[in-house]
Amino acid sequence: MNPLSRFVTAFVFGVAAHAAAPIAFAQQTSSQTVELDVEQMQLAAELNLRNGDMARALAFADALLARDAEDVTGLLVRAHALRATGQFSPAQQAARKAWRVAQSDTHRFAAATVMAQALSSDGKRTRAQLWLRRAGQIAPSPAHAQRVRRDFKYVQQRNPWQTNLSFTFAPNSNINNGSARETSALLYQLLNPFNVDGAGEVLLGASSQALSGFETSAEVQSRFRFHQTERTAHDLRFGLSYRTYRLSGSAKDDLAAEDEARAARGEAPRGITGSDFAYGTVQIGYGFRQLRADNRGEFSLSADIGQSFYGGSRYNRYLRGTLGQSYFASRTLKYDLGLAAEARHSDAGAEQQHLSVSAGMSRQLVSGNGLYLGVSVAAMRSDTARLEYDELRLRSGYVLGREVMGTALQFGLSSSFRDYDVSPHDPSGRRELQVSAEVTATFRQIDYFGFNPTLSLSASTTDSNIGLYDVNRVGVSIGIASSF
């Protein structure tokens, strides 16, 4: 037996917390009295903890804390031992104090991880995830950071609450979905005093054309898993979103000129601001998931009821339902099928029913890159004829499997064709072809509490047979994404 083993063996038996002296831990037998200095006591506490002898580990920890109430080793050992014996609340108190008095990132990392363990064991898994993000921020090595990621996923899978937050700060060339044209054929049935060429083309006011500005938005999606088995899960779903804008200087000037022209005609100025285009939603719903018996796919069902707001006023009440089925044909190939139906009731009185069917394919290529292809068809029906349309949409995505200078890149391209049978502006109806593209960069080398900044560039163009609906949009958005 080596000297350290003989030393530990001689003093771990019969140790009690009240035997601690201010600077030593002593045990007296019939033949000898042996004292431990502080470092030896810390070592003995850690060795007992590693060996699973929680009672003796706790005794040594209490002895250390009797000497110095801010002994980090004593606090950490005490937190671990209490958590292992099911005393979660005092374990959290010890871990929190260890975090507060720790002088090094190594000790702070240890305090954050044991705090997360104690919270998770106590059923407080959302707070445990926050402490794991703290631990990840100060991980002393890549191996420690990887351990945090693994523990985070473990806790996340067992947390009945799961919440996703997203924020966007973005300049936007078209915050009002305005026209890219200065003139358009409008209301072909009526004579218009502002007719330009006698053929129904009229000048569009500033408020009907694209207005530039700055977008700020936030979204919260949360679910509570109230029942789960090996293959099924039942969730309550909650969602909030809000998007508002601030007009650019040029947009303000254009609107001011339009208001002056209205005043000259004896009409009241409109006084449009960015918040007039603000849009928000609130919803609640139910979700169900079931794994296939062969674990090669998942069936999903959801139903949500919600209310949308536009410009600070109620806009639509809606009821939405979805069905989905995924299937892994292989480890690198997945298929998805989806069906969605939505009923909307506008506060302006219009009733709308939307139905869509979608199919998609995701494949991991030999290069490690990811490819997605999807198609969907949709139909909108309403008691207001001009709102009805049929739509075909094609989507594709490409994800680079390797980072470029510490940055993950994702590309998207989509196109859609809509056909409106009825339009007040053209006897033949309305047809729109839209093409949009987006690239998103996630800066993996910048990590703050497990979040990476993202930068997205997007552009879209809509070509319509009615100039009012010719729309161009370019946007740059800054957001965050979880690295876990």
C-alpha positions as CSV (number, residue, x, y, z in Angstrom):
1,M,0.0,0.0,0.0
2,N,1.4,3.4,-1.0
3,P,1.8,6.2,1.6
4,L,-1.2,8.1,0.4
5,S,-3.5,5.1,0.6
6,R,-2.2,4.2,4.1
7,F,-2.7,7.8,5.1
8,V,-6.3,8.0,3.9
9,T,-7.2,4.6,5.3
10,A,-5.9,5.6,8.7
11,F,-8.2,8.6,8.9
12,V,-11.5,7.9,7.1
13,F,-12.9,5.6,9.7
14,G,-14.9,7.1,12.5
15,V,-14.6,10.6,11.2
16,A,-17.3,13.0,12.4
17,A,-17.9,16.6,11.5
18,H,-17.9,17.8,15.1
19,A,-14.3,16.5,15.5
20,A,-13.0,19.3,13.3
21,A,-10.5,21.7,14.9
22,P,-10.0,25.2,13.5
23,I,-6.9,24.2,11.5
24,A,-6.9,20.4,11.7
25,F,-9.0,17.3,11.7
26,A,-8.1,14.8,14.3
27,Q,-8.9,11.3,15.3
28,Q,-7.6,9.6,18.5
29,T,-7.2,5.9,18.9
30,S,-5.9,3.9,21.8
31,S,-2.4,4.2,20.3
32,Q,-2.0,7.4,18.5
33,T,-3.5,10.8,17.6
34,V,-3.2,12.0,14.0
35,E,-4.0,15.5,12.7
36,L,-4.8,16.5,9.1
37,D,-3.9,20.0,7.8
38,V,-6.3,21.8,5.5
39,E,-4.9,20.4,2.2
40,Q,-5.0,16.9,3.6
41,M,-8.6,17.4,4.7
42,Q,-9.5,18.7,1.3
43,L,-7.8,15.7,-0.4
44,A,-9.6,13.3,2.0
45,A,-13.0,14.9,1.3
46,E,-12.5,14.6,-2.5
47,L,-11.2,11.0,-2.3
48,N,-14.2,9.9,-0.2
49,L,-16.5,11.7,-2.6
50,R,-15.0,9.9,-5.6
51,N,-15.1,6.6,-3.7
52,G,-18.9,7.1,-3.1
53,D,-18.6,7.4,0.7
54,M,-20.9,10.4,1.0
55,A,-21.2,10.3,4.8
56,R,-17.4,10.7,5.3
57,A,-17.1,13.1,2.4
58,L,-19.8,15.3,4.0
59,A,-18.1,15.0,7.4
60,F,-14.7,16.3,6.0
61,A,-16.6,19.0,4.1
62,D,-18.3,20.2,7.2
63,A,-15.1,20.2,9.1
64,L,-13.5,22.4,6.4
65,L,-16.4,24.8,6.5
66,A,-16.3,24.9,10.3
67,R,-12.8,26.3,9.9
68,D,-13.6,28.6,6.9
69,A,-17.2,29.1,5.8
70,E,-15.9,30.1,2.3
71,D,-13.7,27.1,1.7
72,V,-14.5,26.4,-2.0
73,T,-13.5,22.7,-1.8
74,G,-15.6,22.1,1.2
75,L,-18.6,23.8,-0.4
76,L,-18.2,21.8,-3.6
77,V,-17.8,18.5,-1.8
78,R,-20.8,19.3,0.4
79,A,-22.9,20.2,-2.6
80,H,-22.0,16.9,-4.4
81,A,-22.6,14.8,-1.3
82,L,-25.9,16.4,-0.4
83,R,-27.1,16.0,-4.0
84,A,-26.1,12.4,-4.0
85,T,-28.0,11.7,-0.8
86,G,-31.2,13.4,-2.1
87,Q,-30.9,16.6,-0.1
88,F,-31.4,18.9,-3.1
89,S,-32.2,22.2,-1.5
90,P,-29.1,22.4,0.8
91,A,-27.0,21.1,-2.1
92,Q,-28.2,24.1,-4.2
93,Q,-27.3,26.5,-1.3
94,A,-23.8,25.1,-1.1
95,A,-23.3,25.2,-4.8
96,R,-24.6,28.8,-5.1
97,K,-22.2,29.9,-2.3
98,A,-19.3,28.1,-4.0
99,W,-20.1,30.0,-7.2
100,R,-20.2,33.3,-5.3
101,V,-16.8,32.8,-3.5
102,A,-14.9,30.9,-6.2
103,Q,-11.8,32.7,-7.4
104,S,-11.0,30.7,-10.5
105,D,-12.9,29.6,-13.6
106,T,-12.2,25.9,-12.7
107,H,-14.0,26.3,-9.4
108,R,-16.8,28.3,-10.9
109,F,-17.2,25.6,-13.6
110,A,-17.4,22.9,-10.9
111,A,-19.9,25.0,-8.9
112,A,-22.1,25.7,-11.9
113,T,-22.2,22.0,-12.9
114,V,-23.1,20.7,-9.5
115,M,-25.7,23.4,-9.2
116,A,-27.2,22.2,-12.5
117,Q,-27.1,18.6,-11.2
118,A,-28.9,19.5,-8.0
119,L,-31.5,21.5,-9.8
120,S,-32.2,18.8,-12.3
121,S,-32.5,16.1,-9.6
122,D,-34.9,18.5,-7.9
123,G,-37.1,18.7,-11.0
124,K,-36.0,22.3,-11.8
125,R,-34.7,21.5,-15.2
126,T,-35.2,24.9,-16.9
127,R,-33.0,26.5,-14.2
128,A,-30.6,23.6,-14.6
129,Q,-30.2,24.4,-18.3
130,L,-29.4,28.1,-17.4
131,W,-26.6,27.0,-15.0
132,L,-25.2,24.6,-17.7
133,R,-25.0,27.6,-20.0
134,R,-23.1,29.4,-17.3
135,A,-20.8,26.4,-17.0
136,G,-20.3,26.3,-20.8
137,Q,-19.3,30.0,-20.8
138,I,-16.3,29.4,-18.5
139,A,-15.4,25.8,-19.5
140,P,-11.7,25.4,-18.8
141,S,-11.1,23.1,-21.8
142,P,-12.9,21.8,-25.0
143,A,-13.5,18.5,-23.2
144,H,-15.3,20.3,-20.4
145,A,-17.3,22.3,-23.0
146,Q,-18.3,19.0,-24.7
147,R,-19.4,17.6,-21.3
148,V,-21.7,20.6,-20.8
149,R,-23.3,20.1,-24.2
150,R,-23.9,16.4,-23.5
151,D,-25.4,17.3,-20.1
152,F,-27.5,20.1,-21.5
153,K,-29.1,17.7,-24.1
154,Y,-29.7,15.2,-21.4
155,V,-31.5,17.7,-19.2
156,Q,-33.4,19.2,-22.1
157,Q,-34.8,15.9,-23.2
158,R,-36.2,15.4,-19.7
159,N,-37.5,18.9,-19.2
160,P,-41.3,19.1,-19.5
161,W,-40.8,22.8,-20.4
162,Q,-39.0,23.7,-23.6
163,T,-38.9,27.3,-24.7
164,N,-37.4,28.8,-27.9
165,L,-36.7,32.5,-28.1
166,S,-35.8,34.5,-31.2
167,F,-35.0,38.1,-31.7
168,T,-34.4,40.0,-35.0
169,F,-33.0,43.5,-35.6
170,A,-33.0,44.3,-39.3
171,P,-33.1,47.0,-41.9
172,N,-35.9,46.3,-44.4
173,S,-36.4,47.8,-47.8
174,N,-40.2,47.2,-47.7
175,I,-41.8,47.2,-44.3
176,N,-45.4,47.7,-45.7
177,N,-45.3,45.1,-48.5
178,G,-45.7,48.1,-50.9
179,S,-45.4,48.2,-54.6
180,A,-42.1,48.5,-56.5
181,R,-44.0,50.4,-59.2
182,E,-45.0,54.1,-59.3
183,T,-48.2,53.4,-61.3
184,S,-50.7,50.6,-61.5
185,A,-54.0,49.7,-63.1
186,L,-56.6,50.1,-60.3
187,L,-60.3,49.5,-60.0
188,Y,-60.9,48.9,-63.8
189,Q,-64.6,49.2,-63.2
190,L,-64.5,52.8,-62.1
191,L,-63.3,56.1,-63.7
192,N,-60.5,57.6,-61.7
193,P,-59.7,61.3,-61.7
194,F,-55.9,60.6,-61.3
195,N,-55.9,58.5,-64.5
196,V,-52.4,58.9,-66.2
197,D,-52.8,57.5,-69.6
198,G,-56.5,56.9,-69.9
199,A,-56.1,53.2,-69.8
200,G,-56.6,52.7,-66.0
201,E,-53.0,53.3,-65.0
202,V,-52.9,55.6,-61.9
203,L,-50.2,57.1,-59.8
204,L,-49.6,55.3,-56.6
205,G,-49.2,57.3,-53.4
206,A,-46.2,57.0,-51.1
207,S,-48.1,54.8,-48.7
208,S,-48.9,52.3,-51.5
209,Q,-45.2,52.1,-52.6
210,A,-42.4,50.3,-50.7
211,L,-41.4,52.1,-47.5
212,S,-38.0,51.4,-46.0
213,G,-37.3,51.2,-42.3
214,F,-35.9,49.1,-39.4
215,E,-37.6,46.0,-38.1
216,T,-37.5,44.8,-34.4
217,S,-39.1,41.5,-33.6
218,A,-39.3,38.9,-30.9
219,E,-40.9,35.5,-30.7
220,V,-41.5,33.0,-27.9
221,Q,-42.5,29.4,-28.6
222,S,-43.0,27.2,-25.5
223,R,-44.4,23.8,-24.8
224,F,-45.2,21.8,-21.6
225,R,-45.0,18.0,-22.0
226,F,-47.7,16.9,-19.6
227,H,-47.6,13.2,-20.5
228,Q,-45.0,11.0,-22.1
229,T,-44.4,7.3,-22.8
230,E,-41.6,5.5,-24.5
231,R,-43.1,6.3,-27.9
232,T,-45.6,9.1,-27.4
233,A,-45.7,12.6,-26.1
234,H,-48.5,15.0,-25.4
235,D,-47.8,18.8,-25.2
236,L,-49.5,22.0,-24.4
237,R,-48.2,24.7,-26.7
238,F,-47.9,28.5,-26.2
239,G,-46.7,31.1,-28.6
240,L,-46.2,34.9,-28.7
241,S,-44.7,37.0,-31.4
242,Y,-44.5,40.7,-32.1
243,R,-42.9,42.7,-35.0
244,T,-42.7,46.4,-35.2
245,Y,-40.9,49.0,-37.4
246,R,-39.3,52.4,-37.4
247,L,-39.6,54.4,-40.7
248,S,-36.4,55.5,-42.4
249,G,-35.8,59.2,-43.0
250,S,-36.7,59.0,-46.7
251,A,-39.9,57.1,-46.0
252,K,-40.9,59.8,-43.5
253,D,-40.2,62.5,-46.2
254,D,-42.3,60.7,-48.8
255,L,-45.2,60.2,-46.4
256,A,-45.1,63.8,-45.3
257,A,-45.3,64.9,-49.0
258,E,-48.3,62.7,-49.5
259,D,-50.0,64.2,-46.4
260,E,-49.4,67.7,-47.8
261,A,-51.0,66.7,-51.1
262,R,-54.0,65.3,-49.2
263,A,-54.3,68.5,-47.2
264,A,-54.2,70.5,-50.4
265,R,-57.1,68.4,-51.7
266,G,-59.0,69.0,-48.5
267,E,-58.4,65.5,-47.2
268,A,-57.2,64.6,-43.7
269,P,-53.5,63.6,-43.4
270,R,-53.0,60.0,-42.6
271,G,-50.0,60.5,-40.3
272,I,-48.6,57.0,-40.9
273,T,-45.8,55.7,-38.6
274,G,-43.8,52.5,-38.4
275,S,-46.0,51.1,-35.7
276,D,-49.0,51.2,-38.1
277,F,-47.5,48.1,-39.7
278,A,-46.7,46.3,-36.4
279,Y,-47.9,42.7,-36.4
280,G,-48.3,40.3,-33.4
281,T,-49.8,36.9,-32.5
282,V,-50.8,35.0,-29.4
283,Q,-51.8,31.4,-29.5
284,I,-52.3,28.3,-27.4
285,G,-52.6,24.7,-28.6
286,Y,-52.0,21.0,-28.2
287,G,-49.4,18.8,-29.8
288,F,-49.0,15.0,-30.1
289,R,-46.0,13.0,-31.3
290,Q,-45.6,9.2,-31.8
291,L,-42.5,7.3,-32.9
292,R,-42.8,4.5,-35.4
293,A,-42.4,1.0,-34.0
294,D,-39.2,0.7,-36.0
295,N,-37.9,4.1,-34.8
296,R,-37.6,5.2,-38.4
297,G,-40.0,8.1,-38.3
298,E,-42.5,10.1,-36.3
299,F,-46.2,11.0,-36.6
300,S,-47.2,14.5,-35.4
301,L,-50.4,16.3,-34.8
302,S,-51.1,19.8,-33.6
303,A,-54.1,22.1,-33.1
304,D,-53.8,25.8,-32.2
305,I,-56.2,28.6,-31.6
306,G,-54.9,32.2,-31.8
307,Q,-55.5,35.9,-32.4
308,S,-53.4,38.2,-34.6
309,F,-53.0,41.9,-34.3
310,Y,-52.1,44.5,-37.0
311,G,-51.3,48.1,-36.3
312,G,-52.4,47.7,-32.7
313,S,-55.9,46.4,-33.5
314,R,-57.3,42.9,-33.7
315,Y,-56.8,41.4,-37.1
316,N,-57.7,37.7,-37.4
317,R,-58.9,35.0,-35.1
318,Y,-57.7,31.6,-36.3
319,L,-57.9,27.9,-35.7
320,R,-55.1,25.8,-37.2
321,G,-54.5,22.1,-37.4
322,T,-51.5,20.1,-38.8
323,L,-50.7,16.5,-39.5
324,G,-47.2,15.3,-40.3
325,Q,-45.3,12.1,-40.9
326,S,-41.5,11.7,-41.3
327,Y,-39.7,8.5,-42.5
328,F,-36.0,7.7,-42.5
329,A,-35.4,5.6,-45.6
330,S,-31.7,5.4,-44.5
331,R,-29.4,7.2,-42.0
332,T,-28.8,9.9,-44.6
333,L,-32.3,10.2,-46.3
334,K,-35.5,11.4,-44.7
335,Y,-38.9,12.1,-46.2
336,D,-41.6,14.3,-44.8
337,L,-45.3,14.6,-45.6
338,G,-47.6,17.3,-44.1
339,L,-51.2,18.5,-44.2
340,A,-52.3,21.8,-42.7
341,A,-55.7,23.5,-42.5
342,E,-56.6,26.9,-41.0
343,A,-59.8,28.8,-40.6
344,R,-59.6,32.5,-40.1
345,H,-62.2,35.1,-39.1
346,S,-61.2,38.6,-39.8
347,D,-62.4,41.4,-37.5
348,A,-63.3,43.2,-40.8
349,G,-65.8,40.4,-41.4
350,A,-64.2,38.2,-44.0
351,E,-64.1,34.4,-43.5
352,Q,-61.2,32.4,-44.9
353,Q,-60.2,28.7,-45.1
354,H,-56.7,27.7,-46.0
355,L,-55.6,24.1,-46.9
356,S,-52.1,23.0,-47.9
357,V,-50.4,19.7,-48.6
358,S,-46.6,19.4,-48.5
359,A,-43.8,16.9,-49.2
360,G,-40.1,17.2,-48.6
361,M,-36.9,15.3,-48.8
362,S,-33.7,15.9,-46.7
363,R,-30.5,14.2,-47.6
364,Q,-27.0,14.2,-46.1
365,L,-24.6,14.1,-49.1
366,V,-21.3,12.2,-49.2
367,S,-19.5,15.5,-48.8
368,G,-21.2,16.0,-45.4
369,N,-23.3,18.8,-46.8
370,G,-27.1,18.8,-46.4
371,L,-29.7,19.1,-49.1
372,Y,-33.5,19.8,-48.7
373,L,-36.1,19.8,-51.5
374,G,-39.8,20.5,-50.9
375,V,-43.1,21.1,-52.7
376,S,-46.5,22.3,-51.5
377,V,-49.8,23.1,-52.9
378,A,-52.4,25.3,-51.2
379,A,-55.8,26.7,-51.7
380,M,-57.5,29.7,-50.0
381,R,-61.2,29.9,-50.0
382,S,-63.3,32.8,-48.6
383,D,-66.7,34.5,-48.7
384,T,-64.8,37.4,-50.2
385,A,-64.0,36.4,-53.8
386,R,-60.9,38.6,-54.2
387,L,-59.2,36.8,-51.4
388,E,-59.4,33.3,-53.0
389,Y,-56.3,31.8,-54.7
390,D,-54.5,28.6,-55.5
391,E,-50.8,28.3,-54.9
392,L,-47.8,26.1,-55.9
393,R,-44.6,26.5,-53.9
394,L,-41.2,25.0,-54.4
395,R,-38.5,25.2,-51.8
396,S,-34.9,24.1,-51.5
397,G,-32.1,24.4,-48.9
398,Y,-28.4,23.7,-48.8
399,V,-26.3,23.4,-45.6
400,L,-22.5,23.3,-45.7
401,G,-21.3,20.4,-43.6
402,R,-18.1,22.2,-42.7
403,E,-17.5,25.6,-41.3
404,V,-15.9,28.4,-43.2
405,M,-13.5,30.3,-41.0
406,G,-15.6,29.3,-37.9
407,T,-18.9,30.2,-39.6
408,A,-21.7,27.8,-40.5
409,L,-23.5,28.7,-43.8
410,Q,-27.0,27.8,-44.9
411,F,-28.7,28.7,-48.2
412,G,-32.3,28.8,-49.2
413,L,-34.2,29.3,-52.4
414,S,-37.9,29.2,-53.0
415,S,-40.5,30.2,-55.7
416,S,-44.2,30.2,-55.7
417,F,-47.1,30.9,-58.1
418,R,-50.4,32.2,-57.0
419,D,-53.5,32.5,-59.1
420,Y,-56.5,34.7,-58.0
421,D,-59.6,34.2,-60.2
422,V,-61.0,37.5,-59.2
423,S,-59.5,41.0,-58.8
424,P,-61.1,44.4,-58.7
425,H,-58.1,45.7,-60.7
426,D,-58.1,43.4,-63.7
427,P,-61.0,41.5,-65.4
428,S,-58.7,38.4,-65.9
429,G,-57.9,38.1,-62.2
430,R,-54.5,38.3,-60.6
431,R,-51.4,36.2,-61.0
432,E,-48.2,36.4,-59.0
433,L,-44.8,34.7,-59.4
434,Q,-42.5,35.1,-56.4
435,V,-38.8,34.2,-56.1
436,S,-36.9,34.5,-52.9
437,A,-33.4,33.7,-51.7
438,E,-31.7,33.7,-48.3
439,V,-28.3,33.0,-46.8
440,T,-27.7,32.7,-43.1
441,A,-24.3,32.7,-41.4
442,T,-24.0,31.4,-37.8
443,F,-20.7,32.6,-36.2
444,R,-19.7,29.5,-34.2
445,Q,-16.4,31.1,-33.1
446,I,-18.4,33.7,-31.1
447,D,-20.1,31.9,-28.2
448,Y,-21.8,33.6,-25.3
449,F,-23.6,31.4,-22.8
450,G,-24.2,28.9,-25.5
451,F,-25.6,31.3,-28.1
452,N,-24.1,32.3,-31.4
453,P,-24.9,35.4,-33.4
454,T,-26.4,35.0,-36.8
455,L,-26.6,37.2,-39.8
456,S,-29.2,36.6,-42.6
457,L,-29.3,38.3,-46.0
458,S,-32.6,37.9,-47.8
459,A,-34.1,39.1,-51.1
460,S,-37.4,38.5,-52.8
461,T,-39.2,39.7,-55.9
462,T,-42.9,39.3,-56.8
463,D,-44.0,39.8,-60.4
464,S,-47.7,40.4,-60.8
465,N,-49.9,41.3,-63.7
466,I,-51.1,44.2,-61.5
467,G,-48.5,46.8,-60.8
468,L,-49.8,47.4,-57.2
469,Y,-48.6,43.9,-56.3
470,D,-45.1,44.0,-57.9
471,V,-43.0,43.8,-54.7
472,N,-39.2,43.8,-54.2
473,R,-37.7,43.3,-50.8
474,V,-34.2,43.2,-49.4
475,G,-33.4,42.6,-45.8
476,V,-30.5,42.1,-43.5
477,S,-31.3,40.6,-40.1
478,I,-29.2,40.0,-37.0
479,G,-30.3,37.3,-34.5
480,I,-29.1,34.6,-32.1
481,A,-29.1,30.8,-32.2
482,S,-28.4,28.2,-29.5
483,S,-25.1,26.3,-30.0
484,F,-26.5,23.4,-27.9
